[in-house]
Amino acid sequence: MEIAAIRESLHQYINNSDEKLLKLILALAEAYNEVEDYEFTTKELNSFNERRSKRLSGESKVYNWAEAREVITGRNAV
């Protein structure tokens, strides 16, 4: 779907929606703008880099979905 069509569709929803949907759309837009302006701190970047180094060196384990589900739920994957 092209951007113009998406905008038109959203305008239709906004023009015909109730207060609940309008508040939800507004909250989503505000949250998106906050995330877009977010910058990682030096501490966060250092943590990311440390975790990446551990992953690349094999020091940390990576799980596929079935393994993760088994670890989380304590059950064998189906």
N, C-alpha and C positions, 0 to 999 in steps of 0.2 A: 504494500500500500504506500503510495507516495505521501510526502509530508503534507501537501495541500489537502489531500483527502482525509488524512488523520486529523488535521486542524478542523476541517469542516465537520467531521464526525464528532469531535470533542465539543465544538461550539453547539451542535445540536443537543448533545447530552446536557451541557451546561444550561442552555436556554430552556430545556424542558424538565430539569431535575428538581427534586425537593431539597430542602435545607440540609438534610443529612448527607446527601451526595455532594452538595456544594462544599460543605465543611470538610469532607473527606478529600476531595480534589485539592482544596486549598492547603490542607495539612500535608498532602503528598508533595505539592509544588514547593512549599516552604522547606520541607525536609530535604528535598532534592537540591535546593539552592544551598543549604547548609553543608551538605556533603560535597558539592561541587567546589566550594570555597575552602574545604578542609585541607590543611597541610600537616603532614606527619611531623612529629617532634623528632629531635635527634635520638632520644631514648627509644622511640618506636622503630626508627630506621635501624638503629644498632641491633635491636631485638630481631627484626626481620633478617638482617644480614647474618646474625649468629645462627638462627634457625635454618637459613638457607645453606650455610656452610656445613652444619651438621647433617643436613639432608644429602648434600652432594658428596660428603665424605663417607656416607653410609652409617654414620653414628646414630641417626634417628631412623625409625622404621616408618614406612608408608603402607597404608592399608587400602585394599580395594573395598568397594561397597559391601560385599558379602562379609569380608573379614571385620570391617568396622561394625557392622550390624551385630555380628556375633560377639564382639568385645563389649558393645554397649548393652545388649540385651542379655548376654550370658547364655544365649542359645546357639545351637549350630545353625548355620545358614541353610536355607532350603534349596 
